[in-house]
Amino acid sequence: MNLQLSQFRTFTGRLSQRLKQQFSAQVQHASRTSRGIAANHVGVEVKRSLGDSMRVPSSVQIALMQRMGVTGRPLMDACKRRSISI
């Protein structure tokens, strides 16, 4: 009976060790995945804030800039964002 008990303890010890390894691997995978998701969300928030600050000017705004005599870099940047060539 003692031999069967030691075999049982060995088996349960190996089984519990294997389960712990699987659990720790799942935890590591989940933490890597959550970091990736958090990084993606941070990137999206940054992109949104940049997009809000640099709106694409309308063609009417570009026409007004030309009528007001705006030349050089500001006009070229506005046209570039609107994909208009002058």
N, C-alpha and C positions, 0 to 999 in steps of 0.2 A: 504494500500500500504506500510505503514511503517513496518508492521509485515512481509510482504513478503521480503522487503529489508533486514531486520535484519536476517531472515532465510537464505537468499542468502549469506549475509556476513558471517554468521556462517558456512555455507556449504563451501564457498570458503576458509575461514580461516582454517578449518579442512583439506580440500583438499591440500592446500599449505603446511601445517604442515606435512602431510603424505608424500608428494613429497620430502620435505626437508629431512625427516628421511630416505627415501629410497635412496636419492642421497648421503647422508653422509655415509650410510652403504655401498654403492657401492664404494665410495672413500676409505673407510677404508679397504675394501676387496682388492681393487686394490693395495693399498700401501703395504699390507701384502704380496700379491702375487709378487709384484715387488721386495720386499726385499728378498723373497725366491729365486727368479730367480737370483738376483744379488749375493746372497750367493752361489748359485750353480755355477755360472760362476766363482766366485773367487776360489771356490774349484777346478774347472776344471783347471784353470790356475796354481794353486799350484801343482796339480798332474802332469801336463805337465812338469813344470820346474823340479820337482823331478825326473820324468821319464827320462828327458834328461840328468840329471847329473849322474844317475845310470843306464847306459846301460847294457844290458845283454851281458856278454862276449861270444864270439863265441867259439866253441869247439877247434878251432885252437889256440886261445889265451890261453885257459886253458892248452892245450898241451905244448905250449911254456913256460908257467909258470912252468909246471912240469919239463921240460927239463932244465930250468934255475935254478932249485933247490928251487923254491919258495915253502915254506911249511907254515903250521899254518893257522892263521886266514884269510889272503888274499886269499889263495887258497880255503879254505872252503867256504868263502863268494861268490867267483866266481862260485864255483860248485853249491852252493845253489841257486843262481840266475838263473843258467842254468838248474837246476833240475838234476844234475848229482851226483851220489854217488861214492865216491872213496874208 
